[in-house]
Amino acid sequence: MDIRKVAVIGAGVMGAGIAAHIANAGVPVVLLDIVPQGASNRNIVAETAVEKLLKSDPAAFMHKRNARLVTTGNIEDHMSLLADCDWIIEAIIERLDLKQNLYKKIDAVRRADAVVSSNTSTIPLQDLVAGMSASFAEHFMITHFFNPPRYMRLLEVASGVQTQPEVVQAVSQFCDVKLGKGVVGCKDSPGFIANRIGIYWIQTAILAAMELGLTVEEADAVVGKPMGIPKTGVFGLSDLVGIDLMPHLMDSMKRTLPAEDAFHAKAIIPAVVSQMIQEGYTGRKGKGGFYHLNRLGAEKIKESINLQTGEYSKSQAGRLDSVANTRKLADLVNYPDKGGQYAWQVLSQVLSYAASLVPAIAEDIHSVDTAMRLGYNWKYGPFELIDQLGATVVAERLTAEGLSVPPLLKLAAEVGSFYRVQAGKLQYLTTAGEYQTIERPVGVLLLEDIKRTSKPVAKNASASLWDIGDGVLCLEFTSKMNAMDPQILGMIQQAISLVSKSYKALVIYNEASNFSVGANLGLLLFAANIASWDQIESMVKGGQETYKAMKYAPFPIVGAPAGMALGGGCEVLLHCSAVQAHAETYMGLVEVGVGVIPGWGGCKEMLQRWVTNKRRPGGLLPPVIKCFEMISTATVSKSAQEAQDYLFLRPSDAITMNRDRLLADAKARALAMVEGYQAPEPIEINLPGPTARVAMEMAVRDFQSMGKATPHDGVVSNQLAYVLSGGDTDMLDKVSEEQLLQLERTAFMNLLRTKNTLARMETMLETGKPLRN
């Protein structure tokens, strides 16, 4: 069955967020809720929810126009709107009686083949369908989204004994391809996978920190980056989620878990946490939480709570020898300080708990690891973490400390590991003691799999080239944060040469968190500090020539970004034949933040796109002003859809919702372009010259007089204005690409020679934040 229209009932935070994300996929969605008593506007709840979604930060909609796909209503007047919906999602409060009453109303109006699912994670599926019609039960399942639905990739799916397999398949396929979800099948057990382990982990980490006398900063330094967990750690995460949720989560888990479950020993709300909740310190949505900002006049001081006394004081970095002196997790858990002791205490309990839950919560360990990576943003799942420590080592240490060893962990200890690579294929250990090859869904191609079976075609310290089959090469950036440097530029040139001789097309792609954060500032600053101006100008020109070679290559080059594509990383994409972008791609030319302007053809490409844009207002000035606004304010798109508004992406560029499908989609796009491919013809454009430059400079002075622009903002913006206006050109003259590149180069070098630009670069490298000088 095809899912072409969806309904969501329940316009709370989760329900509204789910509706928004379905609209992000271009699918019409009906959003219904109750009619409040005495309300003059009977749709007020759903309508207010959409209004909040449009203002939310981070944004729920990938583009504001997606809100038009949401039809609002109420469950008293508009149940008939469900009649042509293919999938109906229930996301109301966790009360069985209310859910079942709603299901009876849904069953009365739904199409016979329409799927119904609940977003619950606390009520068993068999209880939900008890007393319902056979047809309803056959088309019913649980689809557990994570908040916020747009950004959290995990979707846990649970089906009942009566649920038809094709129903599960249809919803799973839709959520995978259209919504970009990592769909994980799980058993109908309390908390499913991610929350069952995640809540246990949070409780274990908090209680162990208190027991061992760690500060919140020390605890987060251990239960953070060293374990492949986001830098928020456990206390920062609790602030983000909401500390007041802890008692509700504890009650729910205690109520539904069997008495012998190890979770019960952790279902404790410490006195200091109860006190925080009473006083309104519920996390970021309250007055603060384990961390909070104390505003003393204009100054904001970050403070943290003392876990023993409940008093706040200025936050101090969590410096521990165990964290500073170890690089491997196995070394951290053996380090003889409280950080090492804490790491082992948390991991030993959480990892053995996870091992004890398979197959009760999921059929296999791979599903569990996937759920924790996608649902809690862990870099490694629990079984991958055990392999880092050594399954045999973990089992022996647990035994030596008098702790139980789950049967699955004993099994892994006997054979050596939970995962192995066999004939280039990644395999996982099953509960039967055999290894099973991980099979990727059709349409999924991962570079990590290709790397297991081949060697790079070419490689240097910052980039690699991989043969991804069918005559397509893949260029992967591997520098720190994928920052652009001369070695990447060299690899681009090498790729162009290789593809021209032996391949059909090139895809530029990587599986890091961000496509590229821009140019290597450290390298640039070092060269500037030793006044190596010729070398810098040569590097700028080299980048321009490399990107130009990409643009005019005799074969298709497809960029496939995800995450941030900023500065030089954005400029790479501007010179590709086409772009297949992940939906969560954040593009922008942000060079003004470090005191320069785009120097590798970014100004040139944006001018050409806006000047030749058929939808723009007439005259030469509007496209130049638009480019000036975007580049001078370092505008960054908040999605790939929004990037098309700015023309960072062209209308013809495509978007992939699921990150795991991006490489396959980009490869298919490249191959589809091969036959009859012709490089674009060079473009010459008319630009307004000095008249436009004066207008832009006046606008900058106005912003400075209002205090919205700093003195150096003015210097940078004036250089940008000179480039975008075409320098001293006459509006009747054509300006070539080479002339624009020369203007970029000159302005870039002029700015790099100023002390304020160097100060901006130094500050960005030291703090990661822009300097407003």
C-alpha positions in Angstrom: 0.0 0.0 0.0 1.1 3.6 -0.6 0.9 6.2 2.1 -0.2 9.5 0.5 -2.1 11.1 3.3 -1.7 10.9 7.0 -3.7 12.0 10.1 -2.3 12.7 13.6 -4.7 12.9 16.5 -3.2 14.7 19.5 -1.6 18.2 18.9 0.7 18.1 21.9 4.4 18.5 21.5 4.9 15.1 20.0 1.8 14.9 17.9 2.3 18.3 16.4 6.0 17.6 15.8 5.1 14.3 14.0 2.6 16.2 11.8 5.2 18.8 10.9 7.7 16.2 9.9 5.2 14.4 7.7 4.5 17.8 6.0 8.3 18.1 5.6 8.1 15.0 3.4 5.6 16.8 1.2 2.7 14.6 2.4 -0.7 16.1 3.4 -1.5 15.6 7.0 -4.6 16.2 9.2 -4.0 17.3 12.7 -6.9 17.0 15.2 -7.3 17.5 18.9 -10.1 18.0 21.5 -12.5 21.0 21.7 -11.7 22.8 24.9 -14.7 23.5 27.2 -16.3 26.9 26.3 -13.9 27.5 23.3 -15.3 29.9 20.7 -12.8 28.5 18.2 -13.4 24.7 18.2 -10.0 24.1 16.4 -8.0 26.3 18.8 -5.8 23.5 20.1 -4.6 22.2 16.7 -4.3 25.7 15.2 -2.3 27.0 18.2 0.0 24.0 17.9 0.8 24.8 14.2 1.4 28.5 15.2 3.9 27.3 17.8 5.6 25.0 15.3 6.2 27.9 13.0 8.0 29.8 15.8 9.9 26.9 17.3 13.6 26.9 17.6 15.0 24.5 16.4 12.5 24.7 13.6 10.0 21.9 13.3 9.3 22.7 9.7 12.1 22.4 7.2 10.4 25.3 5.3 7.5 27.5 6.5 5.5 26.6 3.4 5.2 23.1 4.6 2.7 24.3 7.2 0.2 24.6 4.3 0.1 20.8 4.1 -1.3 20.6 7.6 -5.1 20.7 7.9 -6.3 21.4 11.4 -9.5 20.4 13.1 -11.0 18.7 16.1 -12.2 15.2 17.0 -15.8 16.2 17.4 -16.4 17.9 14.1 -13.8 16.5 11.7 -13.4 12.8 12.1 -14.7 12.5 8.6 -11.3 13.9 7.4 -9.8 10.5 8.3 -11.8 8.7 5.6 -9.2 9.1 2.9 -6.1 8.8 5.1 -3.8 5.9 4.6 -2.2 6.1 8.1 -3.7 7.5 11.3 -1.4 8.2 14.2 -2.7 8.4 17.7 -0.6 10.7 20.0 -2.8 11.5 22.9 -2.1 11.3 26.7 -1.1 7.9 28.1 -4.5 6.8 29.3 -5.8 3.5 28.1 -9.5 4.4 28.4 -9.1 7.6 26.4 -7.1 5.8 23.7 -9.7 3.0 23.3 -12.6 5.4 23.1 -10.7 7.3 20.4 -10.0 4.0 18.5 -13.7 3.2 18.4 -14.3 6.6 16.7 -11.4 6.0 14.3 -12.6 2.5 13.4 -16.0 3.9 12.5 -14.6 6.3 9.8 -11.4 4.8 8.6 -10.9 3.0 5.3 -10.8 -0.8 5.7 -7.1 -0.9 4.8 -6.0 2.2 6.6 -3.2 1.7 9.2 -3.6 3.0 12.8 -0.7 3.3 15.1 0.0 4.7 18.6 3.0 6.7 19.7 2.8 5.2 23.1 5.8 3.7 24.9 4.1 2.7 28.2 0.9 0.8 27.3 1.2 -2.8 25.9 -0.1 -3.2 22.4 -2.4 -6.1 23.4 -4.1 -3.9 25.9 -4.6 -1.1 23.3 -6.4 -3.4 20.8 -8.4 -5.4 23.4 -12.1 -5.4 22.4 -11.4 -3.8 19.0 -12.5 -5.3 15.7 -10.4 -7.9 14.0 -9.8 -5.6 11.1 -8.6 -2.8 13.4 -6.2 -5.2 15.2 -4.8 -6.4 11.9 -4.0 -2.9 10.8 -2.7 -1.6 14.2 0.9 -1.2 15.4 3.0 1.0 17.6 5.2 3.7 16.0 7.3 5.3 18.7 8.9 8.6 17.6 11.6 10.5 19.5 11.4 14.2 20.3 11.9 16.4 18.3 10.5 14.2 15.5 12.3 16.2 12.7 15.8 15.7 14.1 15.7 12.5 16.1 16.2 9.7 13.6 15.0 6.7 15.6 11.6 5.2 15.0 10.8 2.1 17.1 8.2 -0.1 15.6 6.3 -2.8 17.5 3.6 -5.0 16.0 1.1 -7.4 17.6 0.3 -11.1 16.8 -2.7 -10.0 14.7 -0.8 -7.2 12.8 -0.5 -8.0 9.1 3.2 -8.1 8.0 2.4 -5.9 4.9 1.1 -3.2 7.2 4.4 -3.1 9.1 6.3 -3.1 5.9 4.3 -0.2 4.3 4.7 2.0 7.3 8.4 1.1 7.8 9.2 1.8 4.2 7.4 5.2 4.3 9.1 6.2 7.5 12.5 5.1 6.1 12.4 6.8 2.7 10.0 9.7 3.1 10.6 10.6 6.8 14.3 9.7 6.9 13.9 7.5 9.9 16.1 4.7 11.1 13.3 2.1 11.6 14.1 -0.4 14.3 11.8 -3.4 15.0 11.4 -4.1 18.7 9.4 -6.3 21.1 6.3 -4.9 22.8 8.1 -4.4 26.1 8.2 -1.5 28.6 10.2 1.4 27.2 11.0 -0.6 24.1 14.8 -0.4 23.4 16.2 3.0 23.6 14.3 4.3 26.7 14.6 1.0 28.5 18.4 1.2 28.3 18.7 5.0 28.2 16.7 5.7 31.4 18.6 3.0 33.2 21.9 4.6 32.0 20.8 8.1 33.1 19.8 6.8 36.6 23.0 4.7 36.9 25.2 7.6 35.9 23.5 10.1 38.3 23.5 7.8 41.3 27.1 6.7 40.7 28.3 10.3 40.5 26.7 11.1 43.8 28.1 7.9 45.4 31.6 8.6 44.3 31.6 12.3 45.0 32.0 13.6 41.5 31.0 17.0 40.4 28.5 17.3 37.5 31.3 18.6 35.3 33.6 15.7 36.2 30.8 13.2 35.6 29.9 14.7 32.2 33.6 14.7 31.2 33.7 10.9 31.8 30.2 9.9 30.5 30.6 12.0 27.4 33.2 12.1 24.7 35.4 9.2 26.0 32.3 6.9 25.7 31.2 8.4 22.3 28.3 10.1 24.0 27.4 13.8 23.1 29.3 16.4 25.1 26.1 17.2 27.2 27.0 14.0 29.1 24.3 12.8 31.5 23.6 15.9 33.6 23.5 18.2 30.6 21.2 15.7 28.8 18.9 15.7 31.9 18.7 19.5 31.8 17.8 19.3 28.1 15.1 16.6 28.5 13.6 18.0 31.7 14.4 16.9 35.2 10.7 16.9 36.2 10.2 14.0 33.8 12.3 11.8 36.0 9.7 10.9 38.6 7.1 10.1 35.8 9.6 7.9 33.9 10.5 6.1 37.1 6.8 5.5 38.0 6.0 4.2 34.5 9.0 1.8 34.4 8.4 0.5 38.0 4.7 -0.1 37.2 5.3 -2.1 34.0 8.6 -3.9 34.6 8.8 -7.3 36.3 9.8 -7.3 39.9 13.1 -9.1 39.2 14.3 -6.4 36.7 17.5 -4.6 37.7 15.8 -1.3 36.9 14.0 -1.3 40.2 17.2 -0.8 42.1 17.8 2.4 40.1 14.3 3.8 40.4 15.3 6.3 43.0 14.8 10.1 43.0 17.7 11.6 45.1 16.7 14.2 47.6 18.7 16.9 45.8 16.8 16.2 42.6 13.4 16.4 44.4 14.5 19.7 45.9 15.4 21.0 42.4 12.0 20.1 41.0 10.2 21.7 43.9 12.1 24.9 43.4 11.5 25.1 39.7 15.0 24.0 38.6 13.7 21.5 36.1 16.3 22.1 33.4 16.5 24.4 30.4 12.8 24.9 30.3 12.8 26.0 33.9 15.2 28.2 35.9 18.0 25.9 35.1 18.9 22.4 36.3 22.2 20.7 37.2 23.6 23.7 35.2 22.2 27.2 35.0 23.1 30.7 34.0 23.3 33.2 36.8 22.7 36.7 35.4 24.7 39.3 37.3 23.9 42.5 35.5 25.0 42.2 31.9 27.2 39.2 32.8 26.1 35.6 32.6 27.9 33.2 34.8 27.5 29.4 34.3 26.9 27.7 37.5 26.4 24.1 38.5 24.9 22.4 41.5 26.7 20.6 44.2 25.2 17.1 44.2 25.8 16.7 48.0 24.6 20.1 49.3 22.2 21.3 46.6 24.1 24.7 46.4 25.1 26.4 43.2 28.5 27.8 42.5 30.5 28.9 39.5 31.0 26.0 37.1 34.5 24.5 37.0 35.9 22.4 34.1 35.8 18.7 34.9 39.5 18.0 34.8 40.4 14.4 35.7 43.7 12.6 35.0 41.8 9.6 33.7 40.2 11.7 31.0 43.3 13.7 30.2 45.7 10.7 30.1 43.7 8.1 28.2 42.6 7.7 24.6 41.1 4.2 24.7 38.0 3.3 26.7 39.7 0.1 28.0 42.4 2.3 29.5 39.9 4.7 31.0 38.0 2.1 33.0 41.3 0.8 34.5 42.7 4.3 35.4 43.3 4.6 39.2 41.3 7.7 40.0 37.7 8.4 40.7 37.1 9.1 36.9 38.3 5.6 36.0 36.3 4.1 38.9 33.2 6.0 37.7 33.6 5.0 34.1 33.7 1.3 35.0 30.9 1.5 37.5 28.5 3.1 34.9 29.6 0.9 32.0 29.7 -2.4 33.9 26.1 -1.9 35.0 24.6 -0.4 31.9 26.3 -2.8 29.4 25.5 -5.9 31.4 21.9 -4.7 31.7 21.7 -4.2 28.0 23.1 -7.7 27.4 20.5 -9.2 29.8 17.7 -7.7 27.7 18.2 -9.5 24.4 16.1 -11.1 23.0 13.4 -9.8 25.4 13.4 -6.2 23.9 14.7 -7.0 20.4 15.6 -10.0 18.3 19.2 -9.0 17.9 22.1 -6.9 19.3 22.4 -4.9 16.1 18.8 -3.5 16.6 19.8 -2.5 20.1 23.0 -0.7 19.0 21.2 1.0 16.2 18.4 2.2 18.6 20.9 3.7 21.0 22.9 5.4 18.3 19.9 7.0 16.7 17.7 7.6 19.8 20.4 8.9 22.2 23.0 10.0 19.7 25.6 7.6 21.1 28.5 7.0 18.7 28.6 3.3 19.7 25.8 1.1 20.9 26.2 -1.0 24.1 27.5 -4.1 22.4 29.9 -2.1 20.3 31.2 -0.6 23.6 31.6 -4.1 25.1 33.7 -5.0 22.1 35.9 -2.0 22.7 36.5 -3.1 26.3 36.8 -6.8 25.2 33.9 -9.1 25.9 36.1 -11.6 27.7 37.7 -8.9 29.8 34.3 -7.5 30.8 32.9 -10.9 31.7 36.0 -11.8 33.8 36.0 -8.5 35.7 32.3 -8.8 36.5 32.9 -12.3 37.8 35.9 -11.2 39.9 33.7 -8.5 41.4 31.0 -11.0 42.3 28.5 -9.6 39.7 26.3 -11.6 37.5 27.3 -12.2 33.8 24.3 -12.3 31.4 24.2 -15.5 29.2 24.7 -13.4 26.0 27.8 -11.8 27.4 29.1 -15.2 28.4 28.5 -16.4 24.8 30.4 -13.4 23.4 33.3 -14.0 25.9 33.6 -17.5 24.6 33.8 -16.6 20.9 35.6 -13.3 21.4 33.3 -10.5 20.4 29.8 -9.4 19.5 30.8 -8.2 16.1 33.4 -9.4 13.5 34.3 -8.8 9.9 34.2 -11.9 7.7 35.1 -11.7 4.0 34.6 -7.9 4.1 31.1 -8.2 5.6 30.2 -7.0 9.1 28.5 -9.7 11.2 26.9 -9.7 14.6 26.5 -12.5 17.2 23.1 -14.0 17.4 21.5 -15.4 20.6 22.0 -18.9 19.1 25.8 -18.3 19.1 26.2 -17.9 15.4 27.3 -14.8 13.4 24.8 -13.2 11.1 25.8 -10.8 8.2 24.2 -7.3 8.4 22.2 -6.9 5.3 21.5 -3.3 4.2 18.1 -2.4 2.8 17.7 -1.9 -0.9 18.8 1.7 -1.7 21.3 2.0 1.1 25.0 2.3 0.3 27.4 3.2 3.0 31.1 4.1 2.5 31.9 2.3 5.7 30.9 -1.0 4.1 32.9 -0.2 0.9 36.0 0.4 3.1 35.8 -3.1 4.5 36.1 -4.7 1.1 38.5 -2.4 -0.7 41.4 -0.1 -0.5 41.3 3.6 -1.6 42.1 4.4 -5.2 44.1 7.3 -3.9 44.7 8.7 -0.4 46.5 11.5 1.4 46.3 13.0 4.9 43.1 15.0 4.2 41.2 13.0 1.6 40.6 9.6 -0.1 39.2 8.4 -3.3 37.0 5.2 -3.3 35.6 3.1 -6.2 31.9 2.8 -5.4 31.1 0.7 -8.4 29.6 1.2 -11.9 32.3 3.6 -12.9 31.8 6.1 -10.1 34.5 7.4 -7.8 33.7 8.9 -4.4 35.8 11.7 -2.9 35.9 11.6 0.9 37.2 14.5 3.0 39.0 13.2 6.1 40.7 16.3 7.6 39.7 17.6 11.1 36.1 18.7 10.7 36.6 18.2 7.0 38.2 21.6 6.8 39.4 22.4 3.2 43.2 22.5 2.8 45.7 22.2 -0.1 45.7 18.4 0.2 42.0 18.2 -0.4 42.4 20.6 -3.3 45.1 18.3 -4.7 42.9 15.3 -4.3 40.1 17.0 -6.2 42.6 17.6 -9.1 43.7 14.0 -8.9 40.1 12.8 -9.0 39.3 14.9 -12.1 42.3 13.4 -13.8 41.4 9.8 -12.8 37.7 10.1 -13.7 38.6 11.7 -17.1 40.7 8.7 -18.0 39.0 5.7 -16.3 35.6 6.4 -14.8 32.2 7.9 -15.6 31.4 10.3 -12.7 32.5 11.6 -9.3 30.5 11.9 -6.1 31.8 14.1 -3.2 30.5 12.6 0.0 31.5 11.6 3.5 29.9 10.0 6.6 31.2 12.5 9.2 28.8 14.7 11.1 29.4 17.6 8.8 30.2 17.8 5.1 32.8 20.6 5.7 33.1 23.5 8.1 35.1 25.6 5.6 38.8 26.3 5.0 41.6 25.4 7.4 41.8 28.6 9.4 44.9 27.4 11.4 46.9 26.9 8.2 45.8 30.3 6.9 46.5 32.1 10.1 50.0 30.6 10.4 50.9 31.7 6.9 49.5 35.2 7.6 51.5 35.5 10.9 54.7 34.8 9.1 53.7 37.2 6.3 53.8 34.5 3.6 51.5 36.5 1.4 52.6 35.0 -1.9 51.9 31.5 -0.5 48.5 32.5 0.6 47.6 34.2 -2.6 48.8 31.1 -4.4 46.6 28.9 -2.2 43.5 31.2 -2.9 44.2 31.1 -6.6 44.8 27.3 -6.5 41.4 26.9 -4.8 39.7 29.0 -7.5 41.4 27.0 -10.3 40.5 23.7 -8.6 36.8 24.6 -8.2 36.7 26.0 -11.7 38.1 22.7 -13.0 35.3 20.9 -11.2 32.7 23.1 -12.7 34.0 22.5 -16.3 35.0 18.9 -15.9 33.8 16.8 -18.9 31.9 14.4 -16.6 29.2 14.9 -13.9 30.3 15.7 -10.4 27.6 15.3 -7.8 28.0 16.8 -4.3 26.2 14.9 -1.5 26.3 17.0 1.7 24.9 16.4 5.1 25.2 18.6 8.2 27.2 21.8 7.9 28.5 22.8 4.5 30.1 26.2 5.3 32.5 28.6 3.6 34.9 26.6 1.4 32.7 23.6 1.9 29.7 25.4 0.5 31.8 26.7 -2.4 32.7 23.1 -3.4 29.0 22.4 -3.8 28.4 25.6 -5.7 30.8 24.3 -8.4 29.3 20.7 -8.7 27.2 19.7 -11.7 24.4 18.8 -9.4 23.8 18.3 -5.6 21.9 15.5 -3.9 21.6 17.0 -0.4 20.5 15.3 2.8 17.4 17.1 4.1 19.4 18.3 7.2 22.0 20.2 5.3 23.0 23.7 6.6 24.7 25.7 3.9 26.2 29.2 3.9 29.0 31.5 3.0 30.1 32.5 6.5 33.6 33.9 5.8 32.7 37.4 7.1 32.6 35.9 10.6 36.4 35.5 10.4 37.0 38.8 8.7 37.3 37.8 5.0 34.9 37.2 2.1 34.4 34.0 0.0 37.6 33.6 -2.0 37.1 30.4 -3.9 34.4 31.4 -6.3 31.5 31.8 -3.8 30.8 35.4 -4.7 31.0 34.6 -8.4 28.7 31.6 -8.3 26.0 33.4 -6.1 26.1 36.4 -8.4 25.7 34.3 -11.5 22.8 32.3 -9.9 20.9 35.4 -8.8 21.5 37.5 -11.9 20.3 34.7 -14.2 17.4 33.7 -11.8 14.2 34.2 -13.9 12.1 34.8 -10.8 14.1 37.7 -9.4 12.9 41.4 -9.7 14.1 43.3 -12.8 17.2 45.5 -13.0 20.8 44.9 -12.1 20.6 46.0 -8.4 18.2 43.5 -6.8 20.4 40.4 -7.4 23.5 42.1 -6.1 21.7 43.4 -3.0 20.4 39.9 -2.3 23.9 38.4 -2.5 25.2 41.2 -0.3 22.6 40.6 2.3 23.3 36.8 2.5 27.0 36.9 2.4 27.5 40.0 4.7 25.2 38.5 7.3 26.7 35.0 7.0 23.3 33.6 6.2 23.1 29.8 6.8 20.1 27.7 5.6 18.3 25.8 8.3 17.6 22.9 5.9 18.2 21.8 2.4 14.7 23.0 1.4 15.6 26.5 2.7 19.0 26.3 0.9 17.0 26.3 -2.4 15.4 29.7 -1.4 18.9 31.2 -1.2 20.0 29.4 -4.4 22.8 27.7 -2.4 21.0 24.8 -4.0 19.4 25.1 -7.4 15.8 24.2 -8.0 17.1 21.2 -10.0 19.1 19.9 -7.1 17.5 17.0 -5.2 17.0 16.2 -1.5 17.3 12.8 0.3 15.4 12.4 3.6 17.3 9.4 4.9 21.0 9.9 5.6 21.8 6.3 4.9 20.3 6.6 1.4 22.3 9.7 0.4 25.3 8.0 -1.2 23.2 5.6 -3.3 20.9 8.5 -4.4 23.9 10.6 -5.3 25.5 7.8 -7.3 22.3 7.2 -9.2 22.0 10.9 -9.9 25.6 10.9 -11.3 25.0 7.9 -13.5 21.8 9.3 -14.8 23.7 12.4 -16.0 26.5 10.5 -17.7 25.0 9.9 -21.2 25.3 13.0 -23.3 26.8 15.1 -20.4 28.2 18.4 -21.4 29.9 20.9 -19.1 28.2 24.3 -18.7 29.3 27.2 -20.9 31.1 30.0 -19.1 28.8 32.8 -18.1 29.3 36.6 -18.4 27.0 38.9 -16.5 26.3 42.6 -16.3 26.9 44.2 -12.9 25.9 47.8 -11.7 29.4 48.9 -10.7 30.1 52.0 -8.4 26.4 53.0 -8.1 25.6 49.7 -6.3 28.7 49.8 -4.3 27.9 53.3 -2.9 24.3 52.1 -2.0 25.7 49.0 -0.1 28.3 51.1 1.7 25.6 53.6 2.8 23.5 50.7 4.1 26.5 49.4 6.1 27.1 52.9 7.6 23.4 53.0 8.7 23.8 49.6 10.4 26.9 50.9 12.2 25.2 54.1 13.4 22.4 51.9 14.9 25.0 49.7 16.6 24.1 46.6 14.5 27.5 46.5 12.7 31.0 46.9 14.2 33.8 49.0 12.7 35.4 45.9 11.1 32.1 44.7 9.8 32.2 47.9 7.8 35.6 47.2 6.4 34.7 43.6 5.4 31.3 44.6 4.0 32.9 47.4 1.9 35.3 44.9 0.3 32.4 42.6 -0.3 30.4 45.4 -1.9 33.3 46.2 -4.3 33.4 42.5 -5.4 29.7 42.1 -5.8 29.1 45.3 -7.7 31.8 44.3 -10.2 34.4 46.7 -9.1 34.8 49.7 -11.4 32.8 48.1 -14.2 30.2 49.9 -16.3 26.7 48.4 -16.1 26.8 48.0 -19.9 29.9 45.9 -19.8 30.0 42.1 -19.4 31.9 40.8 -16.4 33.7 37.4 -16.9 34.3 34.7 -14.3 38.0 35.5 -14.4 37.3 39.1 -13.6 35.1 38.2 -10.6 37.7 35.7 -9.3 40.4 38.4 -9.5 38.1 40.8 -7.5 37.6 38.0 -4.9 41.3 37.3 -4.6 42.2 41.0 -4.2 39.6 41.7 -1.6 40.5 38.5 0.3 44.2 39.5 0.4 43.4 43.1 1.4 41.3 41.9 4.4 43.8 39.2 5.5 46.4 41.9 5.9 44.3 43.7 8.6 45.0 43.1 12.3 41.2 42.9 13.0 40.8 40.0 10.6 43.7 38.2 12.1 42.1 38.8 15.6 38.8 37.3 14.3 40.6 34.2 13.1 42.5 33.7 16.3 39.3 34.1 18.4 37.4 31.6 16.2 40.2 29.0 16.5 40.5 29.5 20.3 36.9 29.7 21.3 34.8 28.6 18.3 32.9 31.8 18.5 33.0 35.0 16.3 34.8 38.1 17.5 32.7 41.3 17.1 35.5 43.8 16.6 
